[in-house]
Amino acid sequence: MLVKARMSRHPITVTPDTSLPDALEIMRREKVRRLPVLDRQGKLVGIVLEKDLLYASPSPATSLSVHELNYLVAKIKVKDLMTTNVITCNEDTPLEEAARMMVDNNISGLPVLRGTTLVGMITESDLFKVFLELLGARAWGLRTTIKLQEGRGVLARLTHELAERGANIVALGTFWGDDPTNREIAFKVQNIDRQDLEQILSELDAELLDIRET
């Protein structure tokens, strides 16, 4: 799956000359935590985060009057607070690569470009939704986690046996085990009872870590 399948299109943007209060109001109204910054030619020149704006806001303990505060805050522009070295991806970036970029750079969202044109945003919230789909969080079934020895054809044998018993695989994911010799597999199946499923796992010499109906 590629970023373009899950990104938010037509993201809300601001210009470098947008004031701090206006940027905060846009974020609150649109329920977003980051705003790409575009220049007059529509080119991405930065990104500003909600925390950047909040940190720049005056403390309630200040001795300035309300009028003085409003005057000073209104003079603060997005260009004074934005990050200019923006990490981006393109719409054909695989989702897992976008997730890796976010984790490696400790960021929660990426502007998505088509050439030099901003066409979307992909955020950690979008990836959480994909994670829900990947593990079938919204579908009923027997959710099972097993540990299997790493080896060729191991996953194929599992899916074959499930299919032979008429089970419908709703979701399946593989994860590293506690050492390089094994893998943990989490899957959710329908149309099979727990006893039959446990028998299949026993025949495959799988270590059952967890099984529950969800």
C-alpha positions in Angstrom: 0.0 0.0 0.0 1.3 3.5 -0.9 1.0 6.8 0.9 -1.5 8.1 -1.7 -4.0 5.5 -0.6 -4.2 6.7 3.0 -3.0 10.4 3.0 -5.2 13.3 3.8 -5.7 15.2 0.5 -6.0 19.0 0.2 -4.3 19.8 3.5 -4.9 23.0 5.3 -2.0 25.4 4.8 -0.8 28.8 5.8 1.7 31.4 4.5 4.9 32.6 6.1 3.1 35.9 7.0 0.2 34.2 8.8 0.2 35.5 12.4 0.5 33.2 15.4 -3.1 33.8 16.6 -4.5 33.1 13.2 -2.4 29.9 12.8 -3.6 28.7 16.2 -7.2 29.5 15.3 -6.9 27.6 12.1 -5.5 24.6 13.9 -8.3 24.6 16.5 -11.0 25.1 13.9 -9.7 22.4 11.5 -8.6 20.0 14.3 -5.1 19.6 13.1 -1.7 19.8 14.9 0.5 20.9 12.0 0.3 23.2 9.1 2.4 23.1 5.9 3.7 26.6 5.0 3.5 27.6 1.3 4.9 30.7 -0.3 3.1 32.9 -2.8 4.0 30.5 -5.6 2.5 27.5 -3.7 5.9 26.0 -2.9 6.4 24.3 0.4 8.8 26.4 2.5 8.2 25.1 6.0 6.0 23.4 8.5 4.7 24.7 11.8 3.5 22.6 14.7 0.9 23.4 17.3 3.6 23.0 20.0 5.8 25.6 18.3 2.9 28.1 18.5 2.0 27.3 22.1 5.6 27.6 23.2 5.8 31.0 21.6 2.7 32.2 23.3 3.1 34.4 26.4 3.0 33.0 29.9 -0.1 33.8 32.0 2.3 35.1 34.6 3.5 38.0 32.4 3.1 41.5 33.8 2.0 42.9 30.4 -1.5 44.2 29.9 -3.9 42.4 27.6 -3.5 45.1 24.9 0.2 44.9 25.1 0.1 41.1 24.8 -2.3 41.1 21.9 -0.1 43.6 20.1 3.1 41.7 20.6 1.6 38.3 19.8 0.0 39.6 16.6 3.5 40.6 15.4 4.8 37.0 15.6 4.5 35.4 12.2 4.6 31.7 11.2 7.9 32.4 9.4 9.5 33.2 12.8 8.5 29.8 14.2 8.3 27.3 11.3 10.8 24.5 10.6 12.3 25.1 7.2 14.2 21.8 6.8 11.0 19.9 6.1 11.1 16.1 5.8 8.7 15.0 3.0 7.7 12.0 1.0 6.0 11.5 -2.3 2.6 9.9 -3.0 4.2 6.7 -4.3 6.2 6.1 -1.1 5.2 2.8 0.6 3.4 3.3 3.9 6.0 1.3 5.8 8.7 3.6 4.5 6.8 6.7 5.5 6.4 5.1 9.0 10.1 4.4 9.2 10.9 8.1 8.2 8.6 9.3 11.0 10.1 7.0 13.6 13.7 7.7 12.6 13.2 11.4 12.6 10.9 11.5 15.7 8.2 13.3 13.8 4.4 12.7 13.6 3.6 13.7 10.1 5.0 14.1 6.6 3.9 16.5 3.8 3.3 14.5 0.6 4.7 16.0 -2.6 4.0 15.4 -6.3 7.2 16.9 -7.8 7.3 20.2 -5.9 3.5 20.4 -5.4 2.0 19.7 -2.0 -0.8 17.1 -2.5 -1.4 15.7 1.0 -0.3 14.9 4.5 0.3 11.5 6.0 0.3 11.4 9.8 0.7 8.9 12.7 -3.1 8.9 13.0 -3.4 7.7 9.4 -0.9 4.9 10.2 -2.8 3.9 13.3 -5.9 3.4 11.2 -3.9 1.2 8.8 -2.6 -0.8 11.8 -6.3 -1.4 12.9 -7.0 -2.8 9.4 -3.8 -4.9 9.3 -4.8 -6.8 12.5 -8.5 -6.8 11.8 -9.4 -4.8 14.9 -12.9 -4.1 13.7 -13.8 -7.6 12.6 -15.0 -10.5 14.7 -13.0 -13.6 15.0 -10.5 -15.7 16.9 -7.5 -13.5 17.5 -4.4 -15.7 17.9 -0.7 -15.1 18.5 1.8 -17.9 18.0 5.5 -18.4 17.9 7.0 -20.5 15.1 10.5 -21.5 14.2 11.9 -19.5 11.4 12.0 -21.5 8.2 11.0 -21.7 4.6 7.3 -22.5 4.0 6.2 -22.2 7.7 3.6 -19.5 7.0 2.4 -21.3 3.9 1.7 -24.5 5.9 -0.2 -22.5 8.5 -2.4 -20.8 5.9 -2.9 -24.0 4.0 -4.1 -25.9 7.1 -6.5 -23.1 8.0 -7.9 -23.1 4.4 -8.3 -26.9 4.5 -10.5 -26.5 7.7 -12.6 -23.9 5.9 -11.3 -21.0 8.0 -11.4 -17.4 6.7 -8.3 -15.4 7.5 -9.4 -11.9 8.3 -6.0 -10.5 9.2 -2.4 -11.7 9.5 0.9 -10.1 10.5 4.3 -11.4 11.2 6.7 -10.0 13.8 10.2 -10.7 15.0 10.4 -13.2 17.8 12.7 -13.1 20.9 15.7 -14.2 18.8 16.5 -14.7 15.0 15.4 -18.4 15.1 11.7 -17.7 15.5 8.8 -15.5 14.5 5.6 -14.4 16.2 2.5 -14.5 14.0 -0.7 -12.7 14.9 -3.8 -13.5 12.9 -7.6 -13.4 13.2 -9.8 -16.1 11.6 -13.5 -16.8 11.2 -15.5 -20.0 10.5 -13.4 -22.2 12.7 -13.9 -23.2 16.4 -11.2 -22.9 19.0 -10.6 -26.6 19.4 -10.0 -27.1 15.7 -7.7 -24.1 15.6 -5.7 -25.4 18.6 -5.3 -28.8 16.9 -3.9 -27.2 13.8 -1.4 -25.3 15.8 -0.4 -28.4 17.7 0.3 -30.2 14.5 2.5 -27.4 13.3 4.5 -27.4 16.6 3.5 -23.8 17.1 3.8 -22.3 20.6 0.4 -20.7 21.4 1.0 -17.3 23.1 -2.5 -16.0 23.1 -6.0 -16.8 21.8 -9.2 -14.9 22.4 -12.5 -14.2 20.7 -12.8 -10.5 19.7 
